[in-house]
Amino acid sequence: MQERSSVADLAQRLRLELKRYSPGEKLPSSRVLVERFRVSPVTVSRALAQLAAEGLVVTRPGAGAFRAEPRAVAQAVGDTAWQEVALSAEASAEVVPRTVDSSGVLASLAAPPAGVVELNGGYLHPSLQPERAMGAALSRAGRRPGVWARPPVEGAAELRAWFARGIGGAITAADVLITAGGQSALTTALRALAPPGAPVLVESPTYPGMLAIARAAGLRPVPVPVDVDGVKPSLLADAFRATGARVVVCQPLFQNPTGAVLAPERRREVLRIAREAGAFVIEDDFARRLVHEEAGPLPPPLAAEDPDGVVVHVCSLTKATSPSFRIGALAARGPVLERLRAIQIVDTFFVPRPLQEAALELVGSPAWPRHLRAVSAELGHRRDTMTAALRLHLPELALPHVPYGGYHLWVRLPDGGDESALVAGALRAGVAVAPGRPYFSAEPPAAHLRLSFAGVAGAGEILEGVRRLRTAFDEMPRPR
C-alpha cells in the first residue's frame, strides 16, 4: 500500500476512536499506535498531523496528542452572492471571457481513493523516481556557500547553460530562463505572446493543462488536427490564414495524448508556415527524457533548427524526476526573450536557489544517467505490458499508435461509446482512467481514453487495471 493510503486509513480509524475519549484526554503514544496498527512512525506522525489540521486533536511537543475541545459555534455565514457579479463583469467587455477550469488538469493530478489502480497519473510512480539521488542532491546543495542567497532572476548561470546544451543549435545560456516547472513556463509563454481575446492555435487533441492556461488568460484555442505524424501542415496553414493567429503550441516529440512524433518533413513545414505567418511556435518538449529503451536517436528540438527566433522552447525536469521537483526552462531568441523575462519576474520573482542548486547537483551526478536508463527500460516494458493486455482483453478499444516514448496510450472507444459512463464505471470497478474530452478544444470526433502506465507500481497493477476496465466496459450502456 502506498504511504498516502496508509496515512488516510490510519487517520480514519483514529477519527472513529476519538469518540471514546473526552475532550482534553490524552491519546495513546506514537509508539503504541505504531505497534497496534503495524504502521511506520512517519505514518503515525502524518495521520496525527492531519487530524490536528482538522481541529480534532491537539499535539503538544514532549507531551503527546490530546482530543481537542469542541469547536465554538460557527459564526453566521456571510453573503458572497455579490462575487458572481464581480467575477462576470468582464463578460460584457470586448474580450473573450476568462474561464478558469481545472477539471482537465485534476484528471491526472488528483490521487484516486485507496485501492484504486491509477491509470490516470501524469507522473512517475515513487518506485521510478530517483528519490535517493534527489535527497542526496538536495543535501549537497544545502551545504553550498550562498545557497540561500538571492539568485539571478533569469536563473543560475550553470543551470541555464546545462539546459542550453540539451536544446542545442544556436541556443546559449543567455537565451534561457529557469522556471518553476513546465506549467509555469507555458503560462509565461502564452501570456507573453498573445493578448487577451487573441486566437492561439493548438493541436487537437492536446494537453488539457495548456488549454486551461489559454482560457484562463482569455485566449481562444483554435484546434488543428494531428495524426500519427504530428500536426498537419496544410491545416495549420489554413488555420493561420483563417484566424490571423500569431501563436501555435506544438508538442513535436511524444505528443500528449497521442504519442505522435512530428515527421521530419513536417518539422520544416511547421517552421516555414509559422515564419511566413509572422507567428511564434511554442514548443512543449515535455517528454524528451522519457524515451523508451528500443528507440533510436531522437530528432533535435525544433528550437535547434530555428535560426530566426520563431520557436519559444519549453522543457522541464519534473516528468523525469518527481512532481515536486519543479524545475524547467524557457528558451527564446530575440526581443521576445525580454518580454518573457519581464512577465516571469512580475509573476514569481525567481525560482528558489536551493532547488536550482539541487537540480545542478542531480544532473551532474553519476546517478542521473543511471536513472534515465532505468526509467527508459521500465517505461518500455510497461508500455508493452499494457499494449498486450489491451489487445487481449479489450480488443474493442482502437489503439492506432504505440509510441516509443512518453508514459501513456491513447485509445478510441467504439462508435457510440459513452466515455463518461465508462470513466465513472471504471472508478467503481477500482481503476482510474483519464477521459478524452478534456484533450479537445472543440467537439471531439469520437470518445477516447488516455491510459497511463507511469503512475502504477508495476506490470501487475497494469494487468489488474485493464481487467477492471474490462469489467466496466461490459457494464457500459450500449447505443441502440
C-alpha positions as CSV (number, residue, x, y, z in Angstrom):
1,M,0.0,0.0,0.0
2,Q,1.3,3.5,-0.8
3,E,2.2,5.8,2.1
4,R,-0.6,8.2,1.4
5,S,-3.1,5.3,1.5
6,S,-1.7,4.2,4.9
7,V,-2.0,7.7,6.3
8,A,-5.6,8.1,5.1
9,D,-6.5,4.7,6.5
10,L,-5.0,5.4,9.9
11,A,-6.5,8.9,10.2
12,Q,-9.9,7.4,9.5
13,R,-9.5,4.7,12.2
14,L,-8.3,7.3,14.7
15,R,-11.3,9.6,13.9
16,L,-13.6,6.7,14.9
17,E,-11.7,6.0,18.1
18,L,-11.7,9.7,19.2
19,K,-15.4,9.2,20.3
20,R,-14.1,7.1,23.2
21,Y,-12.0,10.0,24.6
22,S,-13.2,13.0,26.5
23,P,-12.1,16.5,25.4
24,G,-8.5,17.1,26.6
25,E,-7.9,13.3,27.2
26,K,-4.5,12.0,26.0
27,L,-4.4,9.6,23.1
28,P,-2.0,6.6,23.2
29,S,1.6,7.4,22.5
30,S,3.1,7.2,19.0
31,R,5.0,4.1,19.9
32,V,1.8,2.3,21.0
33,L,0.0,3.4,17.8
34,V,2.9,2.1,15.6
35,E,2.7,-1.3,17.3
36,R,-1.1,-1.5,17.4
37,F,-1.7,-0.6,13.8
38,R,1.5,-2.0,12.4
39,V,2.5,1.2,10.5
40,S,5.6,3.3,10.4
41,P,6.3,6.2,12.8
42,V,6.1,8.5,9.8
43,T,2.6,7.3,9.0
44,V,1.5,7.9,12.7
45,S,3.0,11.4,12.6
46,R,1.3,12.3,9.4
47,A,-2.1,10.9,10.5
48,L,-2.0,12.9,13.7
49,A,-0.9,16.0,11.8
50,Q,-3.9,15.5,9.5
51,L,-6.3,15.2,12.5
52,A,-4.7,18.3,14.1
53,A,-5.3,20.3,10.9
54,E,-8.9,19.2,11.0
55,G,-9.1,20.5,14.6
56,L,-9.8,17.1,16.1
57,V,-6.6,16.6,18.1
58,V,-4.0,18.9,19.7
59,T,-0.4,17.8,19.7
60,R,2.0,19.1,22.3
61,P,5.7,18.6,21.9
62,G,7.0,16.2,24.5
63,A,3.6,15.5,25.9
64,G,1.7,13.7,23.1
65,A,-1.6,14.1,21.3
66,F,-4.9,15.0,23.0
67,R,-8.5,15.1,21.9
68,A,-9.3,18.7,21.1
69,E,-12.0,20.7,22.8
70,P,-15.3,21.1,20.9
71,R,-15.2,23.9,18.5
72,A,-17.2,27.0,19.2
73,V,-20.4,27.6,17.3
74,A,-19.5,28.9,13.9
75,Q,-20.2,32.4,13.0
76,A,-23.1,33.1,10.7
77,V,-22.0,32.7,7.1
78,G,-21.9,36.0,5.2
79,D,-23.5,36.7,1.8
80,T,-21.0,36.2,-1.0
81,A,-23.5,36.4,-3.8
82,W,-22.0,39.8,-4.9
83,Q,-18.9,37.9,-6.2
84,E,-20.9,36.5,-9.1
85,V,-21.4,40.0,-10.5
86,A,-17.7,41.0,-9.8
87,L,-16.3,37.8,-11.4
88,S,-18.5,38.0,-14.5
89,A,-18.1,41.7,-15.1
90,E,-15.6,41.1,-17.9
91,A,-18.2,39.2,-19.9
92,S,-19.6,42.5,-21.1
93,A,-16.2,43.8,-22.2
94,E,-14.9,43.4,-25.7
95,V,-12.7,40.5,-24.8
96,V,-13.1,36.8,-24.5
97,P,-14.3,36.0,-21.0
98,R,-11.8,34.0,-19.0
99,T,-12.8,30.6,-17.8
100,V,-10.7,29.0,-15.1
101,D,-11.4,25.3,-15.3
102,S,-9.0,22.9,-13.6
103,S,-11.0,19.8,-14.1
104,G,-9.0,18.6,-17.1
105,V,-5.8,19.0,-15.1
106,L,-7.1,17.4,-12.0
107,A,-8.0,14.3,-14.0
108,S,-4.2,13.4,-13.9
109,L,-3.3,15.3,-10.7
110,A,-5.8,14.1,-8.1
111,A,-4.9,10.9,-6.3
112,P,-7.6,8.2,-6.6
113,P,-9.0,6.6,-3.4
114,A,-7.1,3.8,-1.7
115,G,-7.2,0.5,-3.6
116,V,-7.9,2.1,-7.0
117,V,-5.4,1.3,-9.8
118,E,-4.0,4.7,-11.0
119,L,-4.1,4.6,-14.8
120,N,-4.7,8.3,-15.0
121,G,-1.5,9.5,-13.5
122,G,0.8,12.1,-15.0
123,Y,3.9,11.4,-13.1
124,L,6.3,8.6,-12.3
125,H,5.4,6.2,-9.6
126,P,7.5,6.7,-6.4
127,S,9.4,3.5,-7.2
128,L,10.6,5.0,-10.5
129,Q,11.5,8.4,-9.0
130,P,15.2,9.0,-8.1
131,E,14.3,9.7,-4.5
132,R,17.7,8.8,-3.1
133,A,19.6,10.7,-5.7
134,M,17.3,13.8,-5.3
135,G,17.7,13.6,-1.5
136,A,21.5,13.5,-1.8
137,A,21.5,16.3,-4.3
138,L,19.4,18.5,-2.1
139,S,21.6,17.7,0.9
140,R,24.8,18.6,-1.1
141,A,23.1,21.8,-2.4
142,G,22.1,22.8,1.1
143,R,25.8,22.9,2.0
144,R,26.9,25.1,-0.9
145,P,28.1,28.6,0.1
146,G,25.5,31.2,-0.6
147,V,22.8,28.7,-1.4
148,W,20.2,30.7,0.5
149,A,21.2,34.0,-1.2
150,R,19.0,35.7,-3.8
151,P,19.5,34.0,-7.2
152,P,19.8,35.8,-10.6
153,V,16.2,36.5,-11.8
154,E,17.0,34.6,-15.0
155,G,18.2,31.6,-13.1
156,A,21.6,30.2,-12.0
157,A,24.1,30.5,-14.9
158,E,25.3,26.9,-14.7
159,L,21.8,25.6,-14.9
160,R,20.9,27.8,-17.8
161,A,24.0,26.6,-19.6
162,W,23.0,22.9,-18.9
163,F,19.6,23.4,-20.4
164,A,21.0,25.3,-23.4
165,R,23.4,22.3,-24.2
166,G,20.4,20.0,-24.1
167,I,18.5,22.1,-26.6
168,G,21.4,22.6,-29.0
169,G,21.6,24.7,-32.1
170,A,22.3,28.4,-31.6
171,I,20.7,28.4,-28.1
172,T,23.1,29.6,-25.4
173,A,22.8,30.2,-21.7
174,A,21.9,33.8,-22.4
175,D,18.7,32.6,-24.2
176,V,17.4,30.5,-21.3
177,L,15.2,31.4,-18.3
178,I,14.8,29.0,-15.4
179,T,11.1,28.4,-14.5
180,A,9.2,26.6,-11.7
181,G,8.4,23.6,-14.0
182,G,6.8,23.3,-17.4
183,Q,3.3,24.5,-16.5
184,S,4.8,27.8,-15.2
185,A,6.8,28.1,-18.4
186,L,3.8,27.6,-20.6
187,T,1.8,30.1,-18.7
188,T,4.6,32.7,-19.1
189,A,4.9,32.0,-22.8
190,L,1.2,32.3,-23.6
191,R,0.8,35.5,-21.6
192,A,3.9,37.0,-23.3
193,L,2.9,36.1,-26.9
194,A,-0.9,36.6,-27.1
195,P,-3.1,39.4,-25.8
196,P,-6.5,38.6,-24.2
197,G,-9.0,37.8,-26.8
198,A,-6.5,36.6,-29.3
199,P,-6.7,33.2,-31.1
200,V,-4.0,30.6,-30.3
201,L,-3.6,27.5,-32.5
202,V,-3.4,24.2,-30.6
203,E,-3.0,20.6,-31.6
204,S,-6.2,18.6,-31.5
205,P,-6.2,16.6,-29.2
206,T,-3.7,18.3,-26.9
207,Y,-2.6,18.7,-23.2
208,P,-5.6,19.9,-21.1
209,G,-3.3,22.0,-18.8
210,M,-2.3,24.1,-21.7
211,L,-5.9,24.6,-22.8
212,A,-6.7,25.7,-19.2
213,I,-3.9,28.2,-19.2
214,A,-5.1,29.7,-22.5
215,R,-8.7,30.0,-21.4
216,A,-7.7,31.4,-18.1
217,A,-5.8,34.1,-19.9
218,G,-8.8,35.0,-22.1
219,L,-7.3,33.4,-25.2
220,R,-9.3,31.5,-27.9
221,P,-7.8,28.0,-28.6
222,V,-8.3,27.0,-32.2
223,P,-7.8,23.3,-32.9
224,V,-5.5,21.9,-35.7
225,P,-5.8,18.1,-36.1
226,V,-2.9,15.8,-35.6
227,D,-2.3,12.2,-36.8
228,V,0.4,9.7,-36.2
229,D,3.0,12.0,-37.8
230,G,2.0,15.0,-35.7
231,V,0.3,18.3,-36.6
232,K,-0.9,18.5,-40.2
233,P,0.9,21.4,-42.0
234,S,-1.8,22.1,-44.6
235,L,-4.4,22.5,-41.9
236,L,-2.0,24.6,-39.8
237,A,-1.6,27.0,-42.8
238,D,-5.3,27.2,-43.2
239,A,-5.8,28.0,-39.5
240,F,-3.3,30.8,-39.6
241,R,-5.0,32.3,-42.7
242,A,-8.5,32.0,-41.2
243,T,-7.7,33.3,-37.7
244,G,-4.8,35.7,-38.1
245,A,-3.2,33.9,-35.0
246,R,0.3,34.7,-34.1
247,V,1.0,31.7,-31.8
248,V,0.8,27.9,-32.2
249,V,1.5,25.5,-29.4
250,C,3.1,22.2,-30.5
251,Q,4.5,19.1,-28.9
252,P,6.7,17.6,-31.6
253,L,8.0,14.7,-29.5
254,F,5.7,12.0,-28.0
255,Q,2.7,14.3,-28.2
256,N,0.3,14.3,-25.3
257,P,-2.1,12.4,-25.6
258,T,-1.4,10.6,-29.0
259,G,2.3,9.9,-28.5
260,A,2.9,11.1,-32.1
261,V,6.4,12.3,-33.2
262,L,6.4,15.2,-35.8
263,A,7.7,13.7,-39.1
264,P,10.9,15.2,-40.5
265,E,9.3,16.8,-43.5
266,R,6.6,18.3,-41.3
267,R,9.1,19.8,-38.9
268,R,10.5,22.0,-41.7
269,E,6.9,22.8,-42.9
270,V,5.7,23.9,-39.4
271,L,8.6,26.3,-39.0
272,R,8.2,27.7,-42.6
273,I,4.4,28.2,-42.2
274,A,4.8,29.9,-38.8
275,R,7.6,32.1,-40.1
276,E,5.5,33.2,-43.1
277,A,2.6,33.9,-40.8
278,G,4.8,36.1,-38.6
279,A,3.9,33.7,-35.7
280,F,5.7,32.0,-32.8
281,V,5.8,28.3,-32.2
282,I,5.7,27.4,-28.5
283,E,7.5,24.0,-28.5
284,D,6.5,22.0,-25.4
285,D,9.3,19.4,-25.2
286,F,8.0,17.8,-22.1
287,A,8.8,14.1,-22.7
288,R,12.3,14.0,-24.2
289,R,13.8,12.3,-21.1
290,L,11.0,9.7,-21.2
291,V,12.2,7.9,-24.4
292,H,11.8,4.1,-24.3
293,E,14.8,1.8,-24.4
294,E,14.4,0.5,-28.0
295,A,14.1,3.9,-29.6
296,G,16.8,5.2,-31.9
297,P,18.3,8.7,-32.0
298,L,15.7,11.3,-31.2
299,P,15.1,14.3,-33.5
300,P,16.5,17.5,-32.0
301,P,14.2,20.1,-30.6
302,L,12.6,22.5,-33.2
303,A,14.5,25.3,-31.4
304,A,17.8,23.8,-32.5
305,E,16.8,24.1,-36.2
306,D,15.4,27.6,-35.9
307,P,17.7,30.5,-36.9
308,D,15.0,33.2,-36.9
309,G,13.7,33.1,-33.3
310,V,10.4,31.6,-34.3
311,V,10.4,28.9,-31.6
312,V,9.9,29.5,-27.9
313,H,11.1,26.3,-26.3
314,V,9.7,24.8,-23.1
315,C,11.2,21.9,-21.2
316,S,11.3,20.5,-17.7
317,L,13.0,18.1,-15.3
318,T,9.7,17.3,-13.5
319,K,8.4,14.5,-15.6
320,A,11.6,12.5,-15.3
321,T,12.0,13.0,-11.6
322,S,9.2,13.9,-9.3
323,P,6.1,16.1,-9.3
324,S,7.7,18.2,-6.5
325,F,11.0,18.7,-8.4
326,R,9.6,21.7,-10.3
327,I,12.5,22.9,-12.4
328,G,12.0,23.9,-16.0
329,A,13.3,26.2,-18.7
330,L,12.1,28.7,-21.3
331,A,14.4,29.3,-24.3
332,A,13.9,32.1,-26.9
333,R,16.0,34.4,-29.1
334,G,15.4,38.0,-30.0
335,P,13.3,40.7,-28.4
336,V,10.7,38.2,-27.1
337,L,13.1,37.0,-24.5
338,E,12.9,40.3,-22.6
339,R,9.1,40.1,-22.6
340,L,9.3,36.5,-21.3
341,R,11.8,37.6,-18.6
342,A,9.7,40.6,-17.5
343,I,6.5,38.5,-17.1
344,Q,8.3,35.9,-15.1
345,I,9.8,38.5,-12.8
346,V,6.4,40.1,-12.2
347,D,4.7,36.7,-11.6
348,T,7.3,34.9,-9.5
349,F,10.5,37.0,-9.0
350,F,12.7,33.9,-9.4
351,V,12.9,30.2,-8.7
352,P,14.3,29.3,-5.2
353,R,18.0,29.0,-5.4
354,P,18.3,25.8,-3.3
355,L,16.1,24.0,-5.8
356,Q,18.2,25.2,-8.7
357,E,21.4,24.1,-6.9
358,A,19.8,20.7,-6.2
359,A,19.0,20.4,-9.9
360,L,22.6,21.1,-10.8
361,E,23.8,18.5,-8.2
362,L,21.4,15.9,-9.6
363,V,22.1,16.2,-13.3
364,G,25.8,16.4,-12.7
365,S,25.9,13.2,-10.6
366,P,26.6,9.7,-11.9
367,A,23.1,8.7,-10.6
368,W,21.4,10.8,-13.3
369,P,22.3,8.8,-16.4
370,R,21.7,5.6,-14.5
371,H,18.2,6.8,-13.5
372,L,17.3,7.8,-17.1
373,R,18.4,4.4,-18.4
374,A,16.3,2.6,-15.7
375,V,13.3,4.7,-16.5
376,S,13.7,4.2,-20.2
377,A,13.8,0.4,-19.8
378,E,10.9,0.3,-17.4
379,L,8.6,2.5,-19.3
380,G,9.1,0.5,-22.5
381,H,8.3,-2.7,-20.5
382,R,5.2,-1.2,-19.1
383,R,4.0,0.1,-22.5
384,D,4.4,-3.4,-23.9
385,T,2.5,-4.9,-21.0
386,M,-0.4,-2.5,-21.3
387,T,-0.5,-2.8,-25.1
388,A,-0.6,-6.6,-24.9
389,A,-3.3,-6.6,-22.2
390,L,-5.5,-4.2,-24.1
391,R,-5.3,-6.2,-27.3
392,L,-6.1,-9.4,-25.4
393,H,-8.8,-8.2,-23.0
394,L,-10.2,-5.1,-24.7
395,P,-9.8,-5.5,-28.4
396,E,-12.9,-3.2,-28.9
397,L,-10.7,-0.2,-28.0
398,A,-8.8,1.0,-31.0
399,L,-5.1,1.7,-30.4
400,P,-3.9,3.5,-33.6
401,H,-0.4,4.3,-32.4
402,V,2.0,2.7,-30.0
403,P,4.6,5.3,-29.1
404,Y,8.3,4.7,-28.4
405,G,8.4,7.4,-25.7
406,G,6.2,9.0,-23.0
407,Y,4.1,7.3,-20.4
408,H,0.6,6.7,-21.8
409,L,-1.5,5.2,-24.6
410,W,-4.4,6.9,-26.4
411,V,-7.3,4.6,-27.2
412,R,-10.6,5.2,-29.0
413,L,-13.9,3.8,-27.9
414,P,-16.2,2.1,-30.4
415,D,-18.6,4.4,-32.2
416,G,-21.4,5.5,-29.9
417,G,-19.4,4.5,-26.8
418,D,-20.3,6.5,-23.7
419,E,-17.0,8.0,-22.5
420,S,-18.4,9.5,-19.3
421,A,-20.2,6.3,-18.3
422,L,-17.0,4.2,-18.9
423,V,-14.9,6.5,-16.8
424,A,-17.4,6.5,-14.0
425,G,-17.9,2.8,-14.2
426,A,-14.1,2.2,-14.2
427,L,-13.7,4.1,-11.0
428,R,-16.5,2.0,-9.4
429,A,-14.6,-1.1,-10.6
430,G,-11.4,0.1,-9.0
431,V,-9.4,1.7,-11.8
432,A,-9.0,5.4,-12.6
433,V,-8.6,6.4,-16.2
434,A,-8.5,9.9,-17.9
435,P,-11.4,10.8,-20.1
436,G,-10.6,12.0,-23.6
437,R,-13.0,15.0,-23.8
438,P,-10.7,17.5,-21.9
439,Y,-8.0,17.0,-24.5
440,F,-10.1,18.6,-27.2
441,S,-10.6,22.4,-27.5
442,A,-13.7,21.8,-29.6
443,E,-16.1,18.9,-30.2
444,P,-14.2,15.6,-30.2
445,P,-14.6,13.4,-33.3
446,A,-15.0,10.3,-31.1
447,A,-14.8,9.1,-27.5
448,H,-11.3,8.4,-26.2
449,L,-9.4,7.4,-23.0
450,R,-5.8,8.2,-22.0
451,L,-4.3,5.3,-20.1
452,S,-1.1,6.0,-18.2
453,F,1.4,3.3,-17.3
454,A,3.8,5.5,-15.3
455,G,1.9,6.1,-12.1
456,V,1.3,2.4,-11.1
457,A,3.6,0.2,-9.0
458,G,4.4,-2.2,-11.9
459,A,3.2,-4.6,-14.6
460,G,0.9,-6.4,-12.1
461,E,-1.1,-3.3,-11.5
462,I,-1.3,-2.6,-15.2
463,L,-2.8,-6.1,-15.8
464,E,-5.2,-5.7,-12.9
465,G,-6.2,-2.2,-14.1
466,V,-7.0,-3.5,-17.6
467,R,-9.0,-6.4,-16.1
468,R,-11.1,-3.9,-14.1
469,L,-11.5,-1.7,-17.1
470,R,-12.9,-4.7,-19.0
471,T,-15.5,-5.1,-16.2
472,A,-16.5,-1.5,-16.6
473,F,-16.6,-1.8,-20.4
474,D,-19.0,-4.8,-20.2
475,E,-21.3,-2.7,-18.0
476,M,-21.2,0.4,-20.1
477,P,-24.6,1.3,-21.8
478,R,-24.6,0.3,-25.5
479,P,-26.1,2.6,-28.2
480,R,-29.4,1.4,-29.5
